[in-house]
Amino acid sequence: MTSKVALFLLGAKKYALPVEGVLRIQAMGRLFPLPKLRQGVSAVFLAHGEVAPLLDLAVLFGDTAWTVGHAPDFLVLYGSEAGCVGLPADKVLQVVDREQGQVQELAGEQRRDGIDAYFFYQGEGFPLLFVDALLAALPS
Amino acid sequence: MIDSTGMKLVFRLHGVGFALPLGDLIEVGEGLSDLLRPVVAAKASAAVGMIEHRGVEIPILDLGACLDFAAVDLAGVDDFLVLAGADHPWVLAVDQVVGVFPAPEFTLLPVPVWYFRERQRPFRGLTVWREEPLILCEALPFEQMLVAQ
């Protein structure tokens, strides 16, 4: 079976996410702020009766942060090694076969914030999100 | 007869919901700004204000001090809770008291420590009430945290 990559938009940036770990993509539901959350975790939400963190890609990648009151329209639920986490998305652009594009690994000094590779598709490069690596790279 | 075992008072502060075991609550009050007394630093260093409660001055502690909320402006606060403390009651200013609800409405949830900046959670746990996670607010641990700061 060909592995697939979801391409999505958040703010002014586009990202690529391997779909193997995607549990579902749904409309953004209620978000709940909690005090002293780690940088990169903007709020929590309830998923199947459990509390799960929402990763703030905008903060992790140096963009303007959105606020809980003006959250993106979509929530990507992802099954990470640490459990279910949420990724915000303004729009899901496409889901494409990985073979239709090209994965380019970044050299050591080019890697940052858990981004190790780009997915190039139709001439455009999308940061390829490996959620477990992102979680490991969260600022403490 | 009403069974109050496990009942919790739900309140909000800085947009965050809290659930307080009813056993930790002494009184719910209104008009905090009218009851304020000058703070005597030596009496309670963590106090941001004092009120007279049943003939005794008791401290107002600011939960925001241990949860990184903005400092409470007591002049603009109306609702407050009088909570059981280690040595004496203490006061918590709140934005809104939602109500008191029976135990079956609350479900305790585990919350991984890695969600937070510090190695320890700034509270004991979360409980879900009506599809909303609330911080479990136990008076004594919070008082100890506030006084220790």
Interface residues (C-beta under 8 A of the other chain):
Chain A: R30 F32 P33 L34 P35 K36 L37 R38 Q39 V41 V44 L46 G49 E50 V51 P53 A82 G83 L135 L138 S140
Chain B: G15 V16 G17 L67 D68 F69 T107 L109 P110 V111 P112 W114 Y115 F116 R117 E118 P122 F123 L126 V128 E131 E132 P133 I135
